[in-house]
Amino acid sequence: MNEALKLFHKAFHRPPSHCVLAPGRIELLGNHTDYNDGLVMAMAVDRHILMAGSPRNDGKIELVSSAFAGREMFYADRIEKTPAAPWADYVKGVLLQLRLRGVHFTGFNAAIHGTLPLGAGMSSSAALEVATALLLRKLFPYALSETGLLAAPRRDARGELPDVGKAEKLAFARLCLTAESAFVGANVGMLDYLSSLFGKAGHVIQIDCQHFTVTHGPVSAKVSFVVCNSGVRHDLTDGAYNKLRNHCESAARTLRVPSLRSITAQMLELRKSQLAMRDYECARHVIDENRRVIAGERALRADDMEQLGQLLYESHASSRYILKNSCPELDLLVDLARARPECLGARLTGGGFGGATINLVRSDLVKPFIDAMKRGYEAATGHMIEPMVCRAVDGAW
Ligand code: GLA
């Protein structure tokens, strides 16, 4: 029995009627590009949020989580933040958006269990939002589209709903994005939601955030993806993330382009003097990241993992010196990785300012790499890390 089922049983004294799983993600290339209409290469990974639930009809919603003590209780028609339980905001934000779109629900019990490290830049909050939307679909079937609700899907003889199609996944992602910006307060892009929904086992996800097209590229068995969590918590709502976004948008405005996707590095250099320094730096990072995603896709197709690794190192250097969304602990992890012959490339993953690095490691040499990283980080900081190997998995279900 999975942990969410066990937790549900313990909290509500009966088995849940439904269970969903939403994976976290690692961002491989394309840092802070998503909200600039840019390109990203990511991967849904085998660390996830599980949510088990049962409907009720008294309008009450009760939530428990294995990561937090206590129980959050509220009513379907009165959804408000509780300062003592910020973890429930992700669920509430999605419920509010569903209600605004006309989805009717009469209350439910749910238990949440995650295997994603919190604050590590692996999208635990996005996974919780996606899981909430999917759990509600299972409990109170509805069909979401870009323009509103469609006829609700029907259960088959076994009580199962049809799989969520591509267009509906996109609508789910937009709904979760609105929940995060309107309720939680982080002005994020679509990357985390699309990665969780469009994951494919053994493949990376390539997203074009201008047209919202998603393609998949196979991952070579020659390399493994090792995540090293610095232990420095990053929080997308603390303001630093939104500030970077403001600089990018201000650069686009000054340059009179719809977004940074519409400008090349050459054009940017020609017009550099028009921009405030921070706006220029943020724009430069984003434009170069878009180029690195294109180069990364080419390297992946050619099975050139050395090239892909170099792009990861380049990307981190750009985060460190140009976008300035790294921190000493992440730089240390990348420097330690770079000194290891087992490693082909490393960079921070996600918003930055803490969280984790992603390391592209020769598959036959993962163990010595992990041992060396643990030793090196502890020697330099006195703190232990537990690097984890992540595999590409299918999207949320
Ligand atoms: C966070 C956000 C994403 C994206 C990345 C940076 O993970 O949630 O939307 O902007 O940072 O690339």
Boltz pocket constraint, residues with backbone or C-beta under 6 A from the ligand:
constraints:
  - pocket:
      binder: B
      contacts: [[A, 27], [A, 30], [A, 31], [A, 32], [A, 33], [A, 34], [A, 35], [A, 121], [A, 188], [A, 189], [A, 190], [A, 191], [A, 192], [A, 236], [A, 350], [A, 351], [A, 352]]
      max_distance: 6.0
